[in-house]
Amino acid sequence: MQSRFGTTSWTQVLAARTSSSPGWQQALEALCQTYWYPVYAFVRRQGHDADAARDLTQAYFAALLEKDYLGDYDPARGRFRVFLKTSVRHFLSKELEKARTWRRGGHTELETIHEEDFEGRYRNEPADGVTPEQILERRLALSMLECALGRLRDEHAEADRQAEFDQLKIFLTGELPKRSYREIAVELGTTEGAVKTSVHRLRQRFGTLLRGAIAETVADPDDVDDEVRYLLGVIAPWGAQGTQ
């Protein structure tokens, strides 16, 4: 089963840099699936309404394809999230007027992205005191959590343990569990001790998958620990709400 969350490995980033690369279109779609909402939330927080933000986000990702923005990306310079943040800012300052007529001009559409209700998600963002940059950074960090959570869900589904995952995932997302270990044990037909052990193992595996997801967005493996600390620090003030 394929994860519902996108991944952004260095192989995909590099493949998406040029249309002559094998798997270029698939790589670009993976980048869009992972980063569409963080960019949308950033644009919305700049003061654009939902329709304008949708068009600007569409235009930005289309520009990655049509204008070869990724061709300017140098993997040796490090983290993809830094490149993304810089390129979005640059795009908004240079392409605002063009984006208003982007669709009418017959430019590239990435229709699969529009299946989700991004404006509904945006309404749950903090209303005040959060800058566009903070929104973008937080959502980029949460996308890594979502990626790891999606992979963990898929592993359990493949092992025919989806019901167990659905009961225990609450212990991974920072939310306050609404049920005790004992109540969950009754639901799963096992013991409280077995549930505690499963949660411990689930957290360990989640940590491994999270590190793996983050490792796919940095050029140097030595940067993983710093990136983990940075992204968790970005999330900490608000918690991990927003993960699926």
Long-range contacts (C-beta under 8 A, 24 or more apart in sequence): 1-154, 1-157, 1-158, 2-154, 3-147, 3-150, 3-151, 3-153, 3-154, 4-150, 4-244, 5-33, 5-34, 5-143, 5-146, 5-147, 5-149, 5-150, 5-151, 5-244, 6-30, 6-31, 6-32, 6-33, 6-34, 6-35, 6-143, 6-147, 7-34, 7-147, 7-213, 7-216, 8-34, 8-35, 8-80, 8-216, 8-217, 9-216, 10-75, 10-216, 10-217, 10-219, 13-70, 13-73, 13-75, 13-80, 14-75, 16-64, 16-70, 17-68, 17-70, 17-71, 17-73, 18-68, 18-70, 18-71, 19-65, 28-61, 28-64, 28-65, 29-110, 29-112, 31-61, 31-64, 32-61, 32-110, 32-113, 33-112, 33-113, 34-143, 34-147, 35-84, 35-140, 35-143, 36-61, 36-113, 36-118, 37-116, 37-118, 37-121, 37-139, 37-143, 38-84, 38-135, 38-136, 38-139, 38-140, 38-143, 39-84, 39-88, 39-136, 40-118, 40-122, 41-118, 41-121, 41-122, 41-125, 41-135, 41-136, 41-139, 42-88, 42-132, 42-133, 42-135, 42-136, 42-139, 43-88, 43-92, 43-132, 44-122, 45-125, 45-130, 45-131, 45-132, 45-135, 46-92, 46-132, 50-119, 50-122, 52-100, 54-114, 54-118, 54-119, 55-99, 55-100, 55-102, 55-103, 56-92, 56-96, 56-99, 58-99, 58-102, 58-103, 58-109, 58-110, 58-113, 59-91, 59-95, 59-98, 59-99, 59-102, 59-107, 60-88, 60-91, 60-92, 60-95, 60-99, 61-110, 61-113, 62-102, 62-107, 62-108, 62-109, 62-110, 63-91, 63-95, 65-108, 66-107, 66-108, 75-219, 76-219, 77-219, 78-218, 78-219, 78-220, 78-223, 79-217, 79-218, 79-219, 79-223, 79-227, 80-217, 80-218, 81-137, 81-140, 81-217, 84-140, 85-133, 85-136, 85-137, 85-140, 88-136, 121-242, 124-241, 124-242, 126-238, 134-234, 137-234, 138-234, 138-235, 138-238, 139-242, 140-231, 140-234, 141-231, 141-232, 141-234, 141-235, 142-235, 142-240, 142-242, 142-243, 144-210, 144-213, 144-214, 144-217, 144-231, 145-173, 145-210, 145-235, 145-240, 145-243, 146-243, 146-244, 147-209, 147-213, 148-206, 148-209, 148-210, 148-212, 148-213, 149-173, 149-206, 149-243, 149-244, 150-244, 151-209, 151-212, 151-213, 152-202, 152-205, 152-206, 152-209, 155-205, 163-188, 164-188, 164-198, 165-202, 168-195, 168-198, 168-199, 168-202, 169-202, 171-199, 171-202, 171-203, 172-202, 172-203, 172-206, 173-240, 173-241, 173-243, 174-239, 174-240, 174-241, 175-239, 175-240, 175-241
